[in-house]
Amino acid sequence: MKQRPFGRTGHSISDIGFGAWAIGGAWGDVSSDDAKAALHAALDAGTNFIDTADVYGDGRSERFIAEVLRERGGDKPYVATKAGRRLSPHAADGYNEENLLAFVERSLVNLDTDCLDLVQLHCPPPEVYYRPEVFDVMDRMVTAGKIRHYGVSVEKVEEALKAIEYPNVASIQIIYNIFRQRPNQLFFAEAKKRDIGVIVRVPLASGVLTGKMSAATAFAADDHRAFNRHGEAFDMGETFSGVPYELALEVVEEIRRLVPGNATMAQFALRWILMEDSVSSVIPGARNAQQAAANSAAGSLPALPVDAMDALRAIYQQRIAPFVHQRW
């Protein structure tokens, strides 16, 4: 597994990480055995970066990670979690010292550690980016030894650009994939200039970029791909990257002809992301060991040819950008 520098944290992390949302919840049923097997497979393949959140299965994801790491022993991977989405209502005023400290203390217990590697504010309301006191709280938790670094998981490019104005923000997590190409216009250059770690989530556009879905695909009632297509529960950009599902299926067929014979479409989509050297790690999810192993292999594919990159840019501009580009 290839590694890349993670901003100014002093760590190098695997270019393919493990996104632990699916093993927590909101992706249909994933058994505990499958969840742990997926984690083991990713770690066996050389993954040393895991991304989770306190709300993924109400702590289920964090607890699975702790259990697997206890079973394995030895050197531990770099584990990032998130805080803030437990607030109800999810409002800027809730991002205060009392609440954030409580969230961090809960994650410390769930992850069975005395210091969290990275805590990310979890897609906070826009007002939070204009409240320096929130970032002061995070600084104090670093000083207290509860967290080593902190970052922000964002919905919009504008939020990312604002967040990295704060000097101790070490990382940004952002959606970037073949269907969401806007970050490469300005944000990545700014992140590189400031030595910010970049974590890419939703790399497969909620699975549609695997090429395995169709109009007949059925999603469980507790799967966000069934209940959040129009942003009913959270930002619709988190579900199929905000692209209308029927359009996404059409465009996937255009992309399919570009996929080389030595790769699956999912691996091709992941390798496309890694063509951007500002990206530290991309974090596809996995519901079982087979998916985790296949994801891990994507980083070893050769660089995509220029004609494929040009074709993907044209497909995005002509078919997808009108629906997503200015929204996120």
ZIDA-V319359 format. One record per backbone hydrogen bond with DSSP energy under -1.0 kcal/mol. CO is the residue of the C=O (numbers start at 1). NH is the residue of the N-H. E is the energy in kcal/mol with one decimal. If there is no record, write none. Layout:
BEGIN
co = [CO | CO]
nh = [NH | NH]
e = [E | E]
END
This chain:
BEGIN
co = [2 | 4 | 5 | 6 | 11 | 13 | 15 | 18 | 21 | 21 | 26 | 31 | 32 | 33 | 34 | 35 | 36 | 37 | 38 | 39 | 40 | 41 | 42 | 43 | 48 | 49 | 50 | 51 | 53 | 55 | 55 | 56 | 57 | 59 | 60 | 61 | 62 | 63 | 64 | 65 | 66 | 67 | 68 | 69 | 78 | 79 | 80 | 81 | 82 | 83 | 84 | 89 | 91 | 92 | 94 | 96 | 97 | 98 | 99 | 100 | 101 | 102 | 103 | 104 | 105 | 106 | 107 | 108 | 116 | 118 | 119 | 120 | 121 | 121 | 125 | 126 | 127 | 128 | 131 | 132 | 133 | 134 | 135 | 136 | 137 | 138 | 139 | 140 | 141 | 141 | 142 | 146 | 149 | 150 | 151 | 152 | 153 | 156 | 157 | 158 | 159 | 160 | 162 | 163 | 166 | 170 | 171 | 172 | 173 | 174 | 177 | 180 | 181 | 182 | 183 | 186 | 187 | 188 | 189 | 190 | 191 | 197 | 198 | 198 | 199 | 200 | 201 | 202 | 204 | 205 | 207 | 208 | 214 | 220 | 223 | 223 | 224 | 228 | 235 | 236 | 239 | 240 | 244 | 245 | 246 | 247 | 248 | 249 | 251 | 252 | 255 | 256 | 260 | 264 | 265 | 266 | 267 | 268 | 269 | 270 | 272 | 273 | 276 | 281 | 282 | 284 | 288 | 289 | 290 | 291 | 292 | 293 | 295 | 297 | 298 | 305 | 306 | 307 | 308 | 309 | 310 | 311 | 312 | 313 | 314 | 315 | 316 | 316 | 320 | 320 | 321 | 324 | 328]
nh = [15 | 13 | 7 | 9 | 6 | 4 | 282 | 51 | 24 | 25 | 224 | 35 | 36 | 37 | 38 | 39 | 40 | 41 | 42 | 43 | 44 | 45 | 47 | 46 | 78 | 18 | 80 | 20 | 56 | 57 | 58 | 61 | 60 | 63 | 64 | 65 | 66 | 67 | 68 | 69 | 70 | 71 | 72 | 73 | 50 | 118 | 52 | 120 | 54 | 122 | 87 | 91 | 94 | 95 | 96 | 100 | 101 | 102 | 103 | 104 | 105 | 106 | 107 | 108 | 109 | 110 | 111 | 113 | 148 | 81 | 151 | 83 | 123 | 153 | 128 | 129 | 130 | 131 | 134 | 136 | 137 | 138 | 139 | 140 | 141 | 142 | 143 | 144 | 146 | 147 | 145 | 116 | 119 | 170 | 121 | 173 | 123 | 160 | 161 | 162 | 163 | 164 | 165 | 166 | 169 | 197 | 152 | 199 | 154 | 201 | 180 | 177 | 184 | 185 | 188 | 190 | 191 | 192 | 193 | 194 | 196 | 172 | 280 | 281 | 174 | 283 | 176 | 205 | 209 | 208 | 210 | 211 | 217 | 223 | 226 | 227 | 228 | 231 | 238 | 239 | 242 | 243 | 248 | 249 | 250 | 251 | 252 | 253 | 255 | 256 | 258 | 259 | 263 | 268 | 269 | 270 | 271 | 272 | 273 | 274 | 275 | 276 | 279 | 200 | 17 | 19 | 292 | 293 | 294 | 295 | 296 | 297 | 298 | 300 | 301 | 309 | 310 | 311 | 312 | 313 | 314 | 315 | 316 | 317 | 318 | 319 | 320 | 321 | 323 | 324 | 325 | 328 | 157]
e = [-2.6 | -2.7 | -1.1 | -1.9 | -3.2 | -2.8 | -2.4 | -2.7 | -1.8 | -2.2 | -2.6 | -2.6 | -2.4 | -2.3 | -2.4 | -1.8 | -2.6 | -2.5 | -2.1 | -2.4 | -2.9 | -1.5 | -2.3 | -1.3 | -3.0 | -2.0 | -3.0 | -3.0 | -1.2 | -1.2 | -1.4 | -2.1 | -1.2 | -2.4 | -2.3 | -2.1 | -2.2 | -2.3 | -2.6 | -2.5 | -2.0 | -2.1 | -2.1 | -2.3 | -2.4 | -1.0 | -2.7 | -2.1 | -1.4 | -2.4 | -1.5 | -1.7 | -1.6 | -2.0 | -2.2 | -2.7 | -2.3 | -1.8 | -2.4 | -2.3 | -2.6 | -2.0 | -2.1 | -2.4 | -1.6 | -2.7 | -2.8 | -2.1 | -2.7 | -2.6 | -2.1 | -2.3 | -1.3 | -3.0 | -1.8 | -1.1 | -1.7 | -1.8 | -1.8 | -1.9 | -1.6 | -1.5 | -2.1 | -2.2 | -1.7 | -1.8 | -2.4 | -2.1 | -2.1 | -1.1 | -1.4 | -2.7 | -1.7 | -3.0 | -2.3 | -2.4 | -1.7 | -1.8 | -2.4 | -1.8 | -2.7 | -1.9 | -1.6 | -1.7 | -1.7 | -2.7 | -1.9 | -2.7 | -2.8 | -2.0 | -1.8 | -1.2 | -1.5 | -2.4 | -2.1 | -2.0 | -2.9 | -2.3 | -2.0 | -1.8 | -2.6 | -2.5 | -2.3 | -1.7 | -2.5 | -2.7 | -1.1 | -1.5 | -2.4 | -1.5 | -1.8 | -1.4 | -1.5 | -2.0 | -2.8 | -1.6 | -2.3 | -1.5 | -2.0 | -1.6 | -2.0 | -2.3 | -2.6 | -2.2 | -1.6 | -2.5 | -2.3 | -1.2 | -2.2 | -2.2 | -2.5 | -1.3 | -1.5 | -2.3 | -2.5 | -2.2 | -2.7 | -1.9 | -1.3 | -1.7 | -1.0 | -1.8 | -1.5 | -2.6 | -3.1 | -2.5 | -1.9 | -2.5 | -2.2 | -2.5 | -2.2 | -1.2 | -1.6 | -1.3 | -1.6 | -2.1 | -2.7 | -2.1 | -2.4 | -2.0 | -2.1 | -2.4 | -2.2 | -2.4 | -2.4 | -2.7 | -1.3 | -3.4 | -2.2 | -1.0 | -2.4 | -1.6 | -1.9]
END
